[in-house]
Amino acid sequence: MPFRIRNATPADAEDLAKVRVKSWQTAYKGLLPDEVLDSLDLEENTSRFLRRLENPGDYTSEDWVFERDGCVIGWLSWMPGRDADVDSEAVAELLALYALPEVFGQGIGHALMEAFLTKLRSLNSYKKVTLWVLEENKGAIGFYERHGFEADGRTKDLVMGGEVLAQEIRFVKDL
């Protein structure tokens, strides 16, 4: 099962959109309203990814793809920490880590996480990494805890379309 992790390019926009939409619709079923998940639009997501990947200077995030046998099956995005209480030069934030539902449980998330943590450590500037996760997403929380992340007591509302959909909790890991 040959695979590789690489930086995303504009040619990956549609594949990344598929990963995002399909994984959200599967992983967040029962955690977010069905109408929100059903309204996720592949074309709109593709356009968003394309804008971001074609104009990398306009964004501070970095997007990676996990490719197996030439097919994109996972996606990770990160950037310097955005929270007001962190030093963005010393704290990175994991924005997204998703895989296609058909490969859930096959180690894709683990491989992406390990590559991400290795990259951050090699940069020598980041001392911590944070992420936000839905409070009710026990599977994701367990995954992050297995990778050494701990909840730090910070919470925030997940707001979409002007409506509070869920509560998120912040996890932190020392590098």
C-alpha positions as CSV (number, residue, x, y, z in Angstrom):
1,M,0.0,0.0,0.0
2,P,2.4,2.8,-1.2
3,F,1.4,6.2,0.1
4,R,2.8,9.7,0.3
5,I,2.1,13.0,2.1
6,R,2.7,16.1,0.1
7,N,1.7,19.8,-0.1
8,A,-1.7,20.3,-1.8
9,T,-1.8,22.0,-5.2
10,P,-4.7,23.6,-7.1
11,A,-5.1,20.4,-9.0
12,D,-6.2,18.8,-5.6
13,A,-9.1,21.2,-5.0
14,E,-11.9,18.8,-6.0
15,D,-10.3,15.8,-4.2
16,L,-9.9,17.9,-1.0
17,A,-13.5,19.0,-1.3
18,K,-14.6,15.4,-1.5
19,V,-12.6,14.5,1.5
20,R,-14.1,17.4,3.5
21,V,-17.7,16.9,2.5
22,K,-17.8,13.1,2.8
23,S,-15.9,13.0,6.1
24,W,-18.0,15.7,7.6
25,Q,-21.2,14.0,6.5
26,T,-20.0,10.7,8.1
27,A,-18.1,11.8,11.2
28,Y,-20.5,14.6,12.3
29,K,-23.7,12.6,11.7
30,G,-25.7,13.0,15.0
31,L,-23.3,15.7,16.2
32,L,-24.4,18.5,13.8
33,P,-27.9,19.0,12.3
34,D,-28.7,16.8,9.3
35,E,-29.7,19.9,7.3
36,V,-26.2,21.4,7.8
37,L,-24.5,18.2,6.7
38,D,-26.9,17.7,3.8
39,S,-26.3,21.2,2.6
40,L,-22.5,20.8,2.2
41,D,-21.9,21.4,-1.5
42,L,-19.0,19.8,-3.4
43,E,-18.8,22.5,-6.0
44,E,-18.8,25.3,-3.4
45,N,-16.1,23.5,-1.4
46,T,-14.0,22.9,-4.5
47,S,-14.2,26.6,-5.3
48,R,-13.0,27.5,-1.8
49,F,-10.1,25.1,-2.0
50,L,-9.2,26.3,-5.4
51,R,-9.1,30.0,-4.3
52,R,-6.9,29.1,-1.3
53,L,-4.5,26.9,-3.3
54,E,-4.2,29.2,-6.2
55,N,-3.4,32.2,-3.9
56,P,-1.2,30.7,-1.1
57,G,0.2,34.2,-0.3
58,D,-3.3,35.3,0.8
59,Y,-3.5,32.5,3.5
60,T,-1.3,31.5,6.4
61,S,-2.4,27.9,6.4
62,E,-0.6,25.0,4.9
63,D,-2.6,22.1,3.3
64,W,-1.3,18.6,2.9
65,V,-2.8,15.6,1.1
66,F,-2.4,11.9,1.9
67,E,-2.2,10.0,-1.4
68,R,-2.4,6.3,-1.8
69,D,-2.0,4.7,-5.2
70,G,-2.3,8.1,-6.8
71,C,-5.6,8.9,-5.1
72,V,-6.2,11.6,-2.5
73,I,-7.7,10.0,0.6
74,G,-6.8,12.4,3.4
75,W,-6.2,16.0,4.1
76,L,-4.5,18.0,6.9
77,S,-4.4,21.8,7.3
78,W,-2.5,23.8,9.8
79,M,-1.3,27.4,10.5
80,P,0.3,29.5,13.3
81,G,-2.1,29.7,16.3
82,R,-5.0,32.0,15.9
83,D,-6.3,32.1,19.5
84,A,-5.9,35.5,21.3
85,D,-4.2,33.8,24.3
86,V,-1.4,32.1,22.3
87,D,1.9,33.3,20.8
88,S,1.4,32.6,17.1
89,E,5.2,32.3,16.7
90,A,5.4,29.5,19.3
91,V,2.1,27.8,18.9
92,A,0.7,26.1,15.8
93,E,-2.9,25.2,15.3
94,L,-4.2,22.1,13.6
95,L,-7.2,23.3,11.6
96,A,-8.3,20.0,9.9
97,L,-7.4,16.4,9.7
98,Y,-9.8,14.3,7.7
99,A,-9.9,11.1,5.6
100,L,-12.5,9.6,3.3
101,P,-15.0,7.5,5.3
102,E,-14.1,4.4,3.3
103,V,-10.5,4.5,4.8
104,F,-11.5,5.3,8.4
105,G,-9.6,3.1,10.8
106,Q,-6.8,2.3,8.3
107,G,-4.1,4.6,10.0
108,I,-4.4,7.5,7.6
109,G,-5.1,10.0,10.4
110,H,-2.3,8.5,12.5
111,A,0.2,8.9,9.5
112,L,-0.9,12.5,8.9
113,M,-0.7,13.4,12.6
114,E,2.8,11.9,12.9
115,A,4.1,13.7,9.8
116,F,2.6,16.9,11.1
117,L,4.2,16.6,14.5
118,T,7.5,15.7,13.0
119,K,7.3,18.7,10.7
120,L,6.5,21.1,13.6
121,R,9.4,19.7,15.7
122,S,11.8,20.2,12.7
123,L,10.9,23.9,12.4
124,N,12.3,24.5,15.9
125,S,10.1,27.5,16.5
126,Y,6.8,25.9,17.6
127,K,6.7,24.7,21.2
128,K,3.0,23.7,21.3
129,V,0.2,22.8,19.0
130,T,-3.5,23.4,19.6
131,L,-6.7,22.2,18.0
132,W,-10.5,22.6,18.5
133,V,-12.8,19.5,18.5
134,L,-16.5,19.1,18.9
135,E,-17.2,18.4,22.6
136,E,-19.4,15.4,21.7
137,N,-17.0,13.9,19.2
138,K,-15.7,11.2,21.4
139,G,-13.9,9.3,18.6
140,A,-11.9,12.3,17.6
141,I,-11.2,13.2,21.3
142,G,-9.9,9.7,21.8
143,F,-7.7,9.9,18.7
144,Y,-6.2,13.2,19.9
145,E,-5.6,11.9,23.4
146,R,-3.8,8.9,22.0
147,H,-1.5,11.4,20.3
148,G,-0.8,13.2,23.6
149,F,-3.2,16.1,23.3
150,E,-5.0,17.2,26.5
151,A,-8.1,19.5,26.9
152,D,-7.0,22.8,28.4
153,G,-10.4,24.0,29.7
154,R,-11.1,26.5,26.8
155,T,-14.4,26.2,25.0
156,K,-16.1,28.1,22.2
157,D,-19.2,27.9,20.1
158,L,-19.2,26.4,16.6
159,V,-21.2,28.9,14.7
160,M,-22.4,28.4,11.1
161,G,-24.9,30.6,9.3
162,G,-25.2,32.8,12.3
163,E,-26.4,29.8,14.4
164,V,-24.6,28.1,17.3
165,L,-24.5,24.4,16.3
166,A,-22.3,22.9,18.9
167,Q,-19.6,23.5,21.6
168,E,-15.9,23.0,20.8
169,I,-13.1,22.3,23.3
170,R,-9.5,23.1,22.8
171,F,-6.8,20.5,23.1
172,V,-3.1,21.3,23.5
173,K,0.1,19.3,23.1
174,D,3.6,20.3,24.0
175,L,6.2,19.6,21.3
